[in-house]
Amino acid sequence: MKRNIVIAVVTAAALVGGGTATALAVAGDDDDTTSVTRTDDDRDDRGEDRSDDRGDDRDDRGQDRSDDPDDDGDDGPARAAAPGGVTAAEAIAAALDHTPGTAVSVELDDGSWEIDVLGKGDTWHSVRIAPDTGKVLGAQQDDEDDAAEVRAALKNASVTAEDAAKAAASKGTVVAVELDDDDTGWDAETRASGGDERDWKIDLRSAAVTADRDDD
């Protein structure tokens, strides 16, 4: 009689819950019957709990990993400005291959090399080179009015901007080269491994490198 009552209760639970139910009956005697009832809803709840926990763990780990690259801290700007495998001299060579002319300056700016080239017809061009691959990222024509002065300053020069970059590389990693304000030599800026920056003068004819006295 008790077994019939158990089956009836299980059947009713399945109809109310909308799922299936499994009844296990272990009988010792007619007065001692133990039943265990498990519904699909129970299995679904446990499965949902486990999947939610795993999803939360994955989200937390993903959040942690995504936060790390953006957390530059104090070293962020230094990493962004650090040169890649392409040197200043190589960047100049790549820019001149793309835009023939006379390189007048090179500078590592906003994560790329920017080279100013004086082309034919006294036109100025700005060429950007990737510091890790040496590929041209873009080029545009600039409006400048000092082309005649620059050509006059470099007329008898035997040291190009590329030569100046190579000469200054003996003092550290070159991050910029340009004609000085008087158009009498090249100004170069280098960065040591510790991050210290120094300014140098490179002679237009001998490529001799001397410390910039204004930098002392």
Buried (B, 14 or more C-beta within 10 A) or exposed (E): EEEEEBEEBBEEBBEEEEBEBEBEBEEEEEEEBEBEBEBBBEEEEEEEEEEEEEEEEEEEEEEEEEEEEEEEEEEEEEEEBBBBEBBBBBBBBBBBEBBEBBBBBBBBEEBBBBBBBBBEEEBBBBBBBBBEEBEBBEBEEEEBEBBEEBEEBBEEBEBBBBBBBBBBBEBBBBBBBBBBEEBEBBBBBBBEEEEEEBBBBBBBEEBEBEEBEEEE
